Amino acid sequence: MVRWLQGRAELLPRANAGVAHRRRAKEVTTPSDVAAWMKATLDEEGTLYQDVAAANIAVKFGEPFVTISEVSGNQVIDKAVLAAFNKITKDVVWIRSERYWRPRQPHDVTGRQQPY
């Protein structure tokens, strides 16, 4: 049997056939992954409220991507996630008074943060 299989390694069952699948299942989520989810949600829904996003991030991606604000005591999105989100969303503005992101509109002032 061994002589017949020599040179035909593709016919042998791979000892580590499931390793690649196990690696994919254990891949580490990064702030960029979370930011991509935020962008996709914003693109789909048209707005992204910070409190709703933080709650969904905690459930979908885990506690490492949210923190508790020292000022308000509310759950907020981690700074590394926000930095990654800012890098991939150049045409998005932050409405500070209502704490949400939306696509830039013609009447918006320069910069990400809007005064209203």
N, C-alpha and C positions, 0 to 999 in steps of 0.2 A: 504494500500500500504506500509506504513512504517513497519508494522508488518511482511509483507512478505519479505522485504529487510533486516530485522534485521539479522545480521550474514552473510550477503552476500554483503559485502562492495565492492567486486570486480565487482559487477553489477552496482554500482552507478557511474555516471560520476564524474570524479575527477575535483574538483573545480580549481585545479592548473595544469591541464594537459599540458598546453602550457608553463609553467614556465621553465621547463628544456630546452626546445627549445630556449626560449628567453635568458636564461643564456648562452647557447652555442654561440648564435649570438653576445653576448656582451662580450665574453671572451677577456681578455686583452692580447695583443701580447707582448711577452718578447724578450729581446735580444737573448735568446737561440732559439726562433722561427725563428728569422731573420737569425741567424747563420746556422740553419738547412737548410733553403732555400738556403743560399750561398753554403753550402756543396753539396746539391743536384744539384745545377746549375753547380758547378765545376765538379762533377762526370759525369754529362750528357754531358757537352761541352768540358771538358778537360783543360780548362783555365777559369779564372775568372778575368777580368780586373776591377780594383778598381773604375774607373770612371763610367763604365757601371753598375757595381753592386750598387754603391751609387745612381745613377739615378733610377734604378729599385726598390731599397729599398724605396726611397722616395715616389714612386708611389704606390707600393704594400702594404707597411707597415706604411707609414707616416713619417712626418718630425722629430719626436723624435729620429729616428734611424740614422739620418745623421746630420752632422754639417758642418760649413764652416771653412776651414783651415785658420788659422791666417797667415800662411806663404805664401800660394799660392792663397788664396781666392777661391779655388775650393771646391765643395761639396765633403765631405769625409764621410766614415762610422764611426759611433759613437764608442768610445773606448770600451763600454760595449759589443757591438756586436762583435767587433774584439776579445775581450778576450774570449767570448763564442765560436767564430769560431776557435780560436787557441786551445781551450780545446778539440774540437771534430775532429780536423784535424792534427794528429801527423805526417802523411806522406805527408804533403803538404809543398812546399817551396814558398817563396816570391821573385819575380824577381824585385828588387828595380828599376833598370834602366828603365824598361818598365811598372812598376806598375801593376803587375798581379800575381796571384797565379796559381800554377800548381802542379800536383803530383810529388813527389820526384823521381829522376832518379838516376841510379847507379853512374854517374859521378859528382853528386852534392856534395858540401862540407858539412861538419857537420854544423848543425844549420838550422834554418828556412830561414834566409836571404841569398841570393846568391850574390856573388860579381859582377856579370855581368848584 
